[in-house]
Amino acid sequence: MNVVKERKILQIGAMETLAMDDRQSTSSANRRNYTRWSPMEEGVTLAWRDVNVYVHCKQKRRNGYKRIVNNVTGAVKAGSLVALMGSSGSGKTTLMSALAFRNPGSSVVEGDILVNGRPIGDYMRYLSGFMHQDDFFVGSLTVWEHMYIMGRLKLDRRTSKSALNEKIEDLLRNLGLTKCKNTRIGLNESQKVLSGGEKKRLSFATELLTDPQLLFCDEPTTGLDSYSAQKIVAMMNLMATSGKTIVCTIHQPSSEVFAMFSQLILLADGRIAYMGSTANALKFFNVLGYNCPSNYNPADFYIRTLALTPGSEDASKQTIRHICDHFAVSEYVKEIDIVVQYEFHMGRSMDTASVNFCNTLKQSFWWTKLCLLFYRGLLLYWRNTSLLTVRMMQKIAIALLIGICYFGTINNDQEGIQATQGAIFIIVAENTFNPMYAVLAAFPEDRPLFLREYKSGLYSVGSYYFAKIAAMLPGLVIETFLFTLIAYWLAGLRPTNDGFWLTALIVILTINVATSCGIFFSNAFDSVPSAMSCLVPFDFLLLITSGLFIKLSTLPNYFSWSRFLSWIMYSTESLTIIQWKDVHNITCEDFNQDIPCLREGSDVLEKYSFSFDNLQRDLWSMFLIGVVFHILGFTCLYRKTKKK
Ligand SMILES: Nc1ncnc2c1ncn2[C@@H]1O[C@H](COP(=O)(O)OP(=O)(O)OP(=O)(O)O)[C@@H](O)[C@H]1O
């Protein structure tokens, strides 16, 4: 058969199938033009063939793969609102993630999935929206701020501010969120501000910002009252009539909500139990002898029929097999096959090499994204007032304690040497260990949100990392400066302006290096407890090599290198230099003659194997150690992100 003739037959078959769904008459599907790949203009037809999805799992200590989606073939035409249903665990989310090119890195997708004849790929991030089952937000933002930031991250950079504002207003109005536009989303369960239903609607509104041609919604109505659920599905219905393609998993829809879906895909144990128009589904089940009682919600009937009933799993599995096997040879499958074949055939003959969908969308510049993420990070930090107050109070309290304890003890005598070195050690330790442990949870706690946004193509790992670090910086500088201001003057350390400012600079540098070390450990390990258990021995290494507990020149040869990694040593040495530079005539009165008296500042430094010449080296070394930890931390985050 020549190609032109074959194409014509396939096209007629596919168009007949398309015509079966009367909703398609208004959709853009009929405007399909196969000489050019342009889903934004002509709508999206999604077709998939022999798709299997496996997830990585450990069985009896062996790595293996478990098949979740079992050899499914299907198609969804432009202008369809599809309900993807099945009992819990039947593989709905897994299949939908595979179709949306958003499957986790731990899973393997086999088979072909096409969008208007073109294999799915990275472009799906921009072409489609994906509303997830769980909502993750930055809780300290208001609804409006969230929408604005997401709009700037998602939309074309040429979108004007007024157009974006108008879009947000419209979406909030349509989803009944206008009254809470200035309300905080809520930080966590205990500080919940938006209700669960409002969060779901906000999540839906976020996906609609880009007005995607293809929308995947994972249980968008779960947790909503029947009115809100109906409103959301009615909105989807409206979008579908304008040519959009919407695939939606849904649990227990009311009869009214269910009737709004044009197509139904029933999944059972990873297989297709039915795919076709919602109207024909009952007929298919009736023919097989499964009759829906009158006045019974058909959606509930399908789920009940395909569910694994506890206690009679074998009988349920037999029912599922019976239905799936019959569906696989039914007339419905033939109709679908025609559409699928048509899509694959056209895909083969279409020249898609030159098409680059991503070129048409001008994403925001990386520095705009960096600024948006920095702003969001700052709001997260500063609006968490209870945590902020506790941190500030703690820092001030420790500074006061140090000041009060050392008040009057730091003199130019032998006891004064011990007091000065003690105060220096306490200052360095407070700005090393506390921040290092405090930051361990900073990255893991917003990893789910970061991964989701990263996978949606909103920003790069680098933008996220730098914005997060930059947002932490002002807090670290302010709290450390306050701490040094109180502790330095109250304890009576060297009363010169130069001494104070240099000390403040060194302490700020110290806390930043400690934070970078904590960030590295938090990104290098999978959980906070395992990061913590490796950080503790590392702390001891830092302490031993600080210079205060052993004379550094006496460290065993095979271990002496380790002092150069110890920023506690650099910090202690530089603060010691500030205190003892140009100090002469330290008194030896009332001093125990068995221990040599230290009369000069240089003697004090010699005691610890420190040197006045090392001040610049110490500052640069601390800076370098901080940079190296950040590079390592970033690399770990990058590798982890790519694996997910
Ligand atoms: N990474 C994974 N490792 C092991 N099993 C997995 C993994 N991901 C999914 N599964 C299993 O695959 C099955 C299908 O999961 P999926 O989330 O797709 O179900 P679902 O139909 O969306 O369920 P629900 O309606 O409850 O959300 C479940 O039994 C689940 O436990």
The ligand as an ORCA input file, in Angstrom:
! r2SCAN-3c Opt
* xyz 0 1
  N       8.998      3.937     44.403
  C       8.178      2.936     44.701
  N       8.664      1.819     45.306
  C       7.871      0.769     45.593
  N       6.544      0.737     45.312
  C       6.018      1.804     44.705
  C       6.786      2.959     44.378
  N       5.985      3.868     43.779
  C       4.747      3.304     43.750
  N       4.786      2.070     44.297
  C       3.657      1.146     44.445
  O       2.966      1.135     43.223
  C       1.584      1.040     43.442
  C       0.876      2.140     42.672
  O       1.204      3.398     43.215
  P       0.447      4.718     42.737
  O       0.903      5.822     43.595
  O       0.655      4.860     41.277
  O      -1.043      4.314     43.049
  P      -2.371      5.185     42.910
  O      -3.299      4.381     42.090
  O      -2.075      6.548     42.459
  O      -2.849      5.159     44.429
  P      -3.647      6.311     45.254
  O      -4.983      6.415     44.651
  O      -3.695      5.721     46.628
  O      -2.835      7.555     45.176
  C       1.372      1.121     44.932
  O       1.139     -0.180     45.414
  C       2.671      1.659     45.470
  O       2.954      1.114     46.723
*
